[in-house]
Amino acid sequence: MTQISAAWVKDERLQALLVALGEGDDEARVVGGAVRNTLMDRPVTDIDIATTTRPEETIRRAEAIGLKTVPTGIAHGTVTVVSDGRPYEVTTLRRDIETDGRHAVVTFGRDWQADAERRDFTINALYADREGRVLDLVGGLADLERGMLRFIGDAEQRILEDRLRILRFFRFFAWYGRGRPDADGLRAATRLKDGLTKLSAERVWNEMRKLLAAPDPSRALLWMRQTGALTVALPESERWGIDDIHALVETERVRGWAPDALLRLMAIVPPDPARLSALSQRLKLANHERDRLLAFANEPEPDPDESDRMLKARLFLGNRQASEDRLRLALAKAQGKVAGDPAALETVAKLTARLATVNTFTAPSFPLKGEDLLAKGFRSGPVLGKEIDRLKQIWVKSGFTLGREDLLAASTSPETQGD
């Protein structure tokens, strides 16, 4: 029998909860990601528990040992139990009896096999008891060993139960799969891809963001494109293509850049402000994601021969993050051409120097204040703001060398102000 001995298995908080839920003829086991990731030597963040106790009994037993409970999804058997600030999602064994393709009506039970068979992928249906002994009812251990992401039972039926599983199939493949995805899963995703249009925008982007954050999402994106699922989820990528994603991932690896889901999104969509504005609205991106995406779209293509002086001027007056995003993508694209075009090495070197300037640039302080112009006779208002902006342009063009007196001398006469 496979047994795990990770630190979380011995955690006193978890042990106390498992003991309480397992009293009498009841059982409770950790399930899903914590077991899977431990077996793959990956970090464990969340710990979910499956139990034969019904939700009301889960609450009673948890509170009897002094733990806080929150009925987060009690209709589906889920109670969040909080122990010393650590949340555990505890769900009663269940079986789906009705589904509309996204939400299921469930019945509670005590059958571990039935509970395993209602889950999505074999590698997500692994259980571990409080001693760390692993229970595998659907072949998840063998699939983990060979890097196979496989639906439990009939792939098409699993997707019809929950259309989001198409995106989860590719997302989990990006994180855990090796080689080629399961053929039955690919065929089912191809046939049922139009069902993605019925999902909420937030869920689509949440899955795509997680997929793009994988160490290397390039193979998953390729298979998504092959099945047509990528076009449905992200139509902007259809004519633009995903060819640059592999070069970006490789450049990240070589240069030590952390995976950046939004930068990877930029690599597979056209830098068109109108289209990316529509994308942001459709997928309901967070404000900071939308703003970064649109700043990228409005930023000019990097010029490898741009001088440091000109670049610093743009950084001061423009959007530093957008400049960095554009430079990183351009650098990755050039890096991807080096093998077949030695001349690309020079471009890589120049773009590397431009990126270094961006990363080390510290915006200097403008030496002139509004009070200086007010003392000269200017009045508060829009005209004063325009004059300050005009003087900033002069100061930036000087390479930030002009001082306060120089700028005052360059200012217009207050008498020229309009009413």
C-alpha positions in Angstrom: 0.0 0.0 0.0 1.2 3.5 -0.9 1.7 5.7 2.2 2.8 9.3 2.5 4.5 10.9 5.4 4.4 14.6 4.6 4.4 17.1 7.5 0.7 18.0 6.9 -0.3 14.4 7.7 1.0 14.7 11.2 -0.4 18.2 11.8 -2.2 18.2 15.2 -5.0 20.4 13.9 -5.8 18.0 11.0 -5.4 14.9 13.1 -7.9 16.2 15.7 -10.4 16.9 13.0 -10.0 13.6 11.3 -10.3 11.7 14.6 -13.5 13.6 15.5 -15.1 13.0 12.1 -14.0 9.3 12.2 -15.7 8.4 15.5 -17.9 5.3 15.6 -18.4 3.7 12.2 -17.7 7.0 10.3 -14.6 7.7 8.2 -12.8 10.8 7.1 -9.9 11.1 4.6 -8.0 13.9 2.9 -8.8 13.9 -0.8 -7.6 15.5 -4.0 -4.9 18.0 -4.4 -3.0 17.6 -1.1 -2.6 13.8 -1.8 -1.8 14.3 -5.5 0.8 17.1 -4.9 2.5 15.2 -2.1 2.9 12.2 -4.3 4.4 14.4 -7.0 6.6 16.3 -4.5 4.8 19.5 -5.2 3.7 22.2 -2.7 0.5 21.7 -0.8 -1.6 24.7 -0.1 -5.2 23.5 0.6 -6.3 20.4 2.4 -9.8 19.0 1.5 -11.5 16.3 3.5 -14.1 13.7 2.4 -16.2 12.2 5.2 -19.2 9.9 5.7 -20.7 12.3 8.3 -23.5 14.4 7.0 -23.1 18.2 7.0 -25.0 18.8 10.2 -23.0 16.1 12.0 -19.8 17.5 10.6 -20.7 20.8 12.1 -21.7 19.3 15.5 -18.5 17.2 15.8 -16.2 20.1 14.7 -17.8 22.5 17.1 -17.7 19.9 19.9 -13.9 20.1 19.8 -13.8 23.9 19.7 -13.5 24.5 16.0 -15.3 27.2 14.0 -17.6 26.1 11.1 -18.9 28.0 8.1 -21.6 26.4 5.9 -20.0 27.4 2.6 -21.7 24.9 0.4 -24.0 22.9 2.7 -26.5 22.1 0.0 -23.7 20.1 -1.7 -22.4 18.7 1.6 -19.5 21.2 2.1 -18.6 22.8 5.4 -15.5 24.9 6.0 -13.9 24.0 9.3 -11.4 26.5 10.7 -8.7 25.4 13.2 -6.2 28.0 14.5 -6.9 30.1 11.4 -6.4 27.1 9.0 -9.4 26.3 6.8 -10.3 22.8 5.9 -13.1 22.2 3.3 -15.0 19.1 4.5 -17.5 17.5 2.2 -19.8 14.6 2.7 -19.5 11.6 0.3 -22.0 12.1 -2.4 -23.4 11.1 -5.8 -24.8 13.4 -8.5 -28.4 12.6 -9.3 -29.1 15.6 -11.7 -26.9 18.2 -13.5 -27.5 21.1 -15.9 -24.0 21.1 -17.2 -22.6 23.2 -14.4 -24.6 22.7 -11.2 -25.5 19.4 -9.7 -28.1 18.0 -7.4 -26.5 15.5 -5.1 -27.5 12.8 -2.7 -25.3 12.0 0.3 -24.0 8.5 1.0 -21.2 6.4 2.5 -19.9 4.7 -0.6 -16.2 5.7 -1.3 -16.3 4.1 -4.7 -19.3 6.2 -5.8 -17.7 9.3 -4.4 -14.5 8.7 -6.3 -16.4 7.9 -9.6 -18.2 11.3 -9.5 -15.0 13.3 -9.5 -13.3 14.6 -12.6 -9.8 13.1 -13.1 -8.3 10.0 -11.7 -5.4 11.9 -10.2 -7.8 14.0 -8.2 -9.7 11.1 -6.7 -6.9 9.8 -4.4 -7.7 9.6 -0.6 -5.4 9.5 2.4 -6.4 8.4 5.9 -4.9 10.0 9.0 -1.9 7.6 8.9 -1.2 8.7 5.4 -2.3 5.4 3.7 -3.5 6.1 0.2 -6.8 4.8 -1.1 -6.9 4.6 -4.9 -10.3 3.4 -6.4 -10.0 4.6 -10.0 -6.4 4.1 -11.1 -5.0 7.5 -10.1 -1.7 6.2 -8.8 -0.8 4.6 -12.2 -1.9 7.7 -14.1 0.3 9.9 -11.8 3.3 7.6 -12.5 3.0 7.9 -16.2 1.9 11.6 -16.3 -1.5 10.8 -17.8 -4.5 13.1 -17.2 -7.5 11.0 -17.6 -11.2 11.5 -17.0 -12.9 9.0 -14.6 -15.2 6.8 -16.6 -16.7 8.2 -19.8 -15.0 11.5 -20.7 -18.0 12.9 -22.6 -20.3 12.1 -19.7 -18.0 13.9 -17.2 -18.0 17.0 -19.4 -21.8 16.9 -19.9 -22.0 17.0 -16.1 -19.9 20.1 -15.9 -18.7 22.0 -19.0 -16.0 23.7 -17.1 -14.2 20.3 -17.1 -13.0 21.0 -20.7 -10.9 23.9 -19.4 -9.9 22.0 -16.3 -8.7 19.1 -18.6 -6.2 21.4 -20.3 -5.3 23.3 -17.2 -4.5 20.1 -15.2 -2.6 18.7 -18.3 -0.5 21.9 -18.3 0.4 21.4 -14.6 0.6 17.6 -14.3 0.5 15.9 -17.7 3.3 14.5 -19.9 3.4 13.5 -23.5 0.1 13.5 -25.3 -3.2 14.1 -23.5 -5.7 11.3 -23.1 -7.3 10.6 -26.5 -10.8 10.1 -25.1 -10.5 13.4 -23.3 -9.4 15.2 -26.5 -12.2 13.8 -28.6 -14.8 14.7 -25.9 -13.4 18.2 -25.6 -13.5 18.6 -29.4 -17.1 17.5 -29.6 -18.4 19.5 -26.7 -16.3 22.7 -26.9 -19.2 24.9 -27.8 -20.6 24.3 -24.3 -17.9 26.7 -23.1 -20.0 29.6 -24.3 -22.5 28.8 -21.5 -20.0 29.3 -18.7 -19.6 32.5 -16.8 -16.8 34.8 -17.9 -15.3 34.7 -14.5 -14.9 30.9 -14.5 -13.4 30.9 -18.0 -10.8 33.5 -17.1 -10.1 31.8 -13.8 -9.2 28.6 -15.5 -7.3 30.3 -18.3 -5.3 32.3 -15.8 -4.4 29.2 -13.9 -3.4 27.4 -17.1 -1.2 30.3 -18.3 0.5 30.3 -14.9 1.7 26.7 -15.3 5.5 26.2 -15.6 5.0 25.5 -19.3 1.5 25.9 -20.8 2.7 25.7 -24.4 1.7 22.0 -25.0 -1.7 22.5 -23.3 -2.4 25.6 -25.5 -1.4 23.6 -28.6 -3.9 20.9 -27.8 -6.5 23.5 -27.0 -6.0 25.0 -30.4 -6.1 21.6 -32.1 -9.5 20.8 -30.5 -10.9 24.3 -31.1 -11.5 24.9 -27.4 -9.0 27.8 -27.4 -10.9 29.6 -30.2 -14.1 29.3 -28.2 -12.6 30.4 -24.9 -10.2 33.0 -26.4 -11.3 33.9 -30.0 -8.7 36.7 -30.1 -6.0 34.1 -30.4 -7.4 32.4 -33.5 -5.7 34.5 -36.2 -2.8 35.7 -34.0 -1.6 32.3 -33.0 0.3 30.8 -30.1 3.7 30.4 -31.8 5.5 32.8 -29.5 4.5 31.1 -26.2 7.2 28.5 -26.3 9.9 31.1 -26.9 8.6 33.1 -24.0 8.5 30.1 -21.6 12.1 29.2 -22.6 13.3 32.8 -22.2 11.7 32.9 -18.7 13.5 29.7 -17.8 16.9 30.9 -19.1 16.6 34.4 -17.6 15.0 33.5 -14.3 11.7 35.3 -14.9 8.8 34.2 -12.8 5.9 32.8 -14.8 3.5 35.6 -15.6 0.0 34.6 -16.7 -0.9 38.0 -18.1 2.3 38.4 -20.0 1.7 35.0 -21.5 -1.8 36.1 -22.5 -0.2 39.1 -24.3 1.9 36.7 -26.2 -1.1 35.0 -27.8 -3.4 37.9 -28.5 -3.0 40.8 -30.9 -1.9 44.1 -29.3 -5.0 45.9 -30.5 -6.6 48.3 -28.0 -10.1 47.8 -29.2 -10.0 44.0 -29.2 -8.3 43.8 -25.9 -10.7 46.2 -24.4 -13.5 43.9 -25.6 -11.6 40.9 -24.2 -11.3 42.6 -20.9 -15.0 43.3 -20.8 -16.0 39.8 -21.9 -13.9 37.9 -19.5 -14.5 40.5 -16.7 -10.8 40.9 -16.0 -9.9 42.7 -12.7 -9.2 46.4 -13.1 -5.4 46.0 -12.7 -5.4 43.2 -15.3 -7.4 45.3 -17.7 -5.3 48.4 -17.2 -2.1 46.5 -17.8 -3.4 44.7 -20.9 -4.6 48.0 -22.4 -1.3 49.8 -21.6 0.5 47.0 -23.3 -1.7 47.4 -26.4 -1.1 51.1 -26.5 2.6 50.9 -26.0 4.7 51.1 -29.2 6.7 48.2 -30.5 10.2 48.4 -28.9 13.1 49.8 -31.0 16.3 47.9 -30.3 18.3 51.0 -31.4 16.5 53.4 -29.1 18.9 55.5 -27.0 18.8 55.3 -23.2 18.0 59.0 -23.2 14.9 58.5 -25.3 13.8 55.4 -23.4 14.1 57.1 -20.1 12.1 60.0 -21.4 9.3 57.5 -22.4 9.5 55.8 -19.0 9.1 59.1 -17.2 6.2 60.2 -19.3 4.6 56.9 -20.0 3.9 53.5 -18.5 6.9 51.6 -17.2 5.1 48.2 -16.9 3.9 48.4 -20.5 7.5 49.1 -21.7 8.7 46.1 -19.7 6.0 43.9 -21.1 6.7 44.9 -24.6 10.4 44.5 -24.2 10.1 41.1 -22.6 7.9 39.8 -25.4 10.2 41.3 -28.1 13.2 39.8 -26.4 11.6 36.3 -26.2 10.6 36.5 -29.9 14.1 37.5 -30.9 15.6 34.8 -28.7 13.4 32.2 -30.4 14.9 33.2 -33.8 18.6 32.9 -32.8 19.0 29.3 -33.8 18.0 30.0 -37.4 19.2 33.6 -37.7 22.5 34.5 -36.1 21.8 38.2 -36.7 19.1 37.9 -34.1 21.8 37.7 -31.5 22.5 41.4 -32.0 18.8 42.2 -31.5 18.8 40.1 -28.3 21.8 42.0 -27.0 20.2 45.4 -27.7 16.8 44.5 -26.3 18.6 43.1 -23.2 20.3 46.4 -22.7 16.9 48.3 -23.1 15.3 46.0 -20.6 18.1 46.6 -18.1 17.5 50.3 -18.4 13.8 49.8 -17.7 14.5 47.6 -14.7 17.0 50.0 -13.1 15.3 53.3 -14.0 14.4 55.5 -11.1 12.2 58.5 -12.0 13.9 61.7 -11.0 12.0 64.4 -9.1 10.8 67.4 -11.2 12.6 70.4 -9.7 9.8 72.9 -10.3 6.6 73.1 -8.1 3.3 74.8 -8.7 4.1 77.3 -6.0 7.1 78.5 -8.0 4.8 79.5 -10.9 2.2 80.9 -8.6 4.9 83.1 -7.1 5.7 84.3 -10.6 2.1 85.5 -11.1 0.3 82.4 -12.5 -3.2 81.6 -11.2 -4.4 78.2 -10.1 -6.3 76.3 -12.7 -6.1 74.4 -16.0 -3.6 76.9 -17.5 -1.2 76.4 -14.7 -1.4 72.6 -15.2 -0.8 72.9 -18.9 2.3 75.1 -18.2 3.7 72.6 -15.8 3.2 69.8 -18.3 4.9 71.9 -21.0 7.9 72.5 -18.8 8.1 68.9 -17.9 8.4 68.1 -21.6 11.3 70.5 -21.9 12.9 69.1 -18.8 12.6 65.5 -20.1 14.0 66.4 -23.5 17.0 67.9 -21.7 17.8 64.5 -20.2 16.5 65.7 -16.8 19.4 68.2 -16.6 17.6 71.6 -16.4 17.2 73.0 -12.9 14.6 75.1 -11.2 15.9 78.4 -12.4 16.3 77.1 -15.9 12.7 76.0 -16.0 11.4 79.3 -14.5 13.3 81.1 -17.2 11.7 78.9 -19.8 8.2 79.5 -18.5 5.8 81.8 -20.3 4.8 85.1 -18.9 1.8 85.1 -16.7 0.3 87.9 -18.7 -0.2 85.5 -21.6 -2.7 83.4 -19.7 -6.2 83.3 -21.0 -9.2 83.8 -18.9 
